[in-house]
Amino acid sequence: MALSYKARKRWALLILLVGIPVYLGVAWGVLSRLSLWQLPVMLEFAIYVFFGVIWVFPLKPIFKGIGQPDPEDPDQDLS
């Protein structure tokens, strides 16, 4: 089932305001418990980049097109 534009916009706002800070806290907590300081610096950097980017892929359909005008709104002037 496809979400409407307004539903995607609301979900995107909720994810940005609540989901991302919670994800950052969980990722930070998990990574702080690992012994990453024993790894080479570039591998440690790659792990942090991986956890910093991986959240985007499952949420891409929600964020796609949010900055565009509502395609379902007939009253909106697209010119």
Secondary structure, DSSP 8 states (H G I E B T S, - for coil): ----HHHHHHHHHHIIIIIHHHHHHHHHHHHHHS-GGGS-HHHHHHHHHHHHHTTHHHHHHHHTTTTS--TT-TTS---
